[in-house]
Amino acid sequence: MKRMTRDQMAARVARDIHEGAYVNLGIGLPTMVGNHLPREREIFLHSENGLLGMGPAPAPGEEDEDLINAGKQPVTLLAGGAYFHHADSFAMMRGGHLDICVLGAFQVSATGDLANWHTGAPDAIPAVGGAMDLAVGAKQVFVMMEHQTKSGESKIVAACSYPLTGIGCVNRIYTDLAVIDVTPQGLQVREMVEGLSFEALQELTGITMTLNLLQD
């Protein structure tokens, strides 16, 4: 079965980030989105460790150890970019000043609940970070994740079994198989990878969805 690569997933998310948006990219897969944003589109990337106006990853050998994102990865700063206190950064997140956040997830429920900081396993290391603040503070929450776990279980579930990050906060899910909207009417499949039928996607997901493809 054909699946999108991580770079293809990041490029797909980047297409939906509109001109002038203030955006936070979560740790992990979402950080890749910054490398695929159209250069002609003015987008302001925010990081909870105190940056606004981040650019793509630096070229090899041009890293600045003092310029990193929340995941401790080297980044660049665009002209007009700014540094500020960690507390001010969280005030931006909690104050509703971000248009979009892109987060990874362990699970997303059919009603848009998000679980992305802890699996509940006794040997797992919890990593709350700023996810809870972003989930409730951003105007839109996009989730970017593989459709299934390594053992083949769907990460889109009827109800999350892992500790929740936020309730009913997710607007759109991007996986390596599909783009799915969370709506009051339930999950709506907007796009699927080439060659994948809706019936096959439904079987892999295991919960009821409807098909409402985006029009070109």
Beta strands, then each sheet from edge to edge (+ up, - down):
strand 1: 22-25
strand 2: 44-47
strand 3: 51-55
strand 4: 76-83
strand 5: 100-103
strand 6: 107-109
strand 7: 114-115
strand 8: 140-144
strand 9: 156-157
strand 10: 172-174
strand 11: 178-183
strand 12: 186-192
strand 13: 210-211
sheet 1: 4+ 3- 2+ 1+ 5+ 8+ 10+ 11- 12+ 13+
sheet 2: 7+ 6- 9-
end
